[in-house]
Amino acid sequence: MSLTVPPELLEQAHVGEVDDAAFIACVRDSLPYAWTLISGLVEEAQDAESGFADNQVPPPNENARGQLLRALASDAMRGALERHFGVRLAFQNCHRVAVFPTGDGDAYRRFVSPRAQLLNQSPELVDC
């Protein structure tokens, strides 16, 4: 299961739309490793001369890796995180999360290019 959903939030979803704040709280509480990593990168990106920040350290365990995969593979979660933090997220190789300003800047385009994906391969990441 991707998220631990409080009964009240599940009932709200059955009745109608759920606001971003409630959904973000559910994501934050359900996926603490992913939340901490992404929120830390957002802070780093604000101070970075390059305008973006990325994580190149593999998660400490499979649970943490799973949290990243769930958060970034879900359009709903990824979109809510981007709206909440006011950033654009990118993802490579099961753990390399990057935070960019919104828009389609040069650094973002380079990061999500096929070339960057190929250059980011390593034997250690075959099973990720």
C-alpha positions in Angstrom: 0.0 0.0 0.0 1.4 3.4 -0.9 -0.2 5.6 1.8 -1.6 5.1 5.3 -4.8 7.0 4.9 -6.7 8.2 8.0 -10.3 7.1 8.0 -11.6 10.7 7.9 -9.5 11.4 4.8 -10.8 8.2 3.1 -14.4 9.2 3.9 -13.7 12.7 2.5 -12.4 11.1 -0.7 -15.6 8.9 -1.0 -17.8 12.0 -0.7 -15.9 14.4 -3.0 -12.6 16.1 -3.7 -9.7 16.2 -1.2 -7.7 19.4 -0.8 -4.0 19.5 -1.4 -3.2 20.3 2.3 -4.9 17.1 3.5 -3.4 15.0 0.8 0.1 16.4 1.4 -0.2 15.7 5.1 -1.1 12.1 4.3 1.9 11.8 1.9 4.3 13.4 4.5 3.1 11.0 7.3 3.1 7.9 5.1 6.4 8.4 3.3 8.7 10.1 5.8 12.0 9.2 4.0 10.7 10.6 0.7 9.3 13.7 2.4 12.5 14.4 4.3 14.7 13.9 1.2 12.6 16.1 -1.1 12.1 18.9 1.5 15.8 18.9 2.1 16.5 19.2 -1.6 14.1 22.1 -1.9 16.0 23.9 0.8 19.3 23.1 -0.9 18.0 24.3 -4.3 17.1 27.7 -2.9 20.8 28.3 -2.0 22.4 26.6 -5.0 24.1 28.7 -7.6 23.0 26.2 -10.2 19.4 26.7 -9.2 18.8 23.0 -8.6 19.7 20.3 -6.1 19.9 16.6 -6.5 20.5 13.5 -4.4 23.1 11.0 -5.5 23.1 8.8 -2.4 21.2 5.6 -2.6 18.5 5.1 0.1 19.6 3.3 3.2 17.2 0.4 2.6 14.5 -1.0 0.4 11.7 0.6 2.5 13.2 4.0 1.8 13.7 3.2 -1.9 10.1 2.1 -2.1 9.0 5.4 -0.6 10.8 7.4 -3.3 9.4 5.2 -6.0 5.8 5.5 -4.7 6.0 9.3 -4.2 7.5 10.0 -7.6 5.8 7.4 -9.7 2.3 8.6 -8.7 1.1 11.5 -10.7 -1.1 12.6 -7.9 1.6 12.5 -5.2 4.3 14.0 -7.5 2.0 16.8 -8.6 0.9 17.6 -5.0 4.6 17.7 -3.9 5.5 20.0 -6.8 2.6 22.3 -6.0 3.3 22.3 -2.3 7.0 23.1 -2.7 6.6 25.3 -5.8 9.2 23.2 -7.7 9.6 20.8 -10.5 10.8 17.3 -9.6 12.9 14.9 -11.7 13.9 11.3 -11.0 16.5 8.9 -12.2 17.6 5.4 -11.2 15.3 4.7 -8.3 17.0 7.3 -6.0 18.4 10.3 -7.8 15.8 12.9 -7.1 16.3 16.4 -8.3 14.5 19.7 -7.5 14.3 22.5 -10.1 12.6 25.8 -10.3 9.2 25.5 -12.2 9.4 25.9 -15.9 11.6 24.2 -18.5 15.1 25.5 -17.8 18.3 24.3 -19.4 19.4 22.4 -16.2 16.1 20.5 -16.1 16.2 19.6 -19.8 19.8 18.3 -19.4 18.8 16.2 -16.3 15.9 14.5 -18.0 17.6 13.9 -21.3 18.3 10.4 -22.6 22.0 11.2 -22.5 21.9 12.1 -18.7 20.0 8.9 -18.0 22.5 6.8 -19.9 25.5 8.6 -18.2 23.9 7.9 -14.8 24.0 4.1 -15.1 26.2 2.0 -13.0 26.3 -1.8 -12.2 25.3 -1.1 -8.6 21.9 0.2 -9.8 20.9 -2.7 -12.0 18.4 -4.1 -9.5 16.9 -0.9 -8.3 
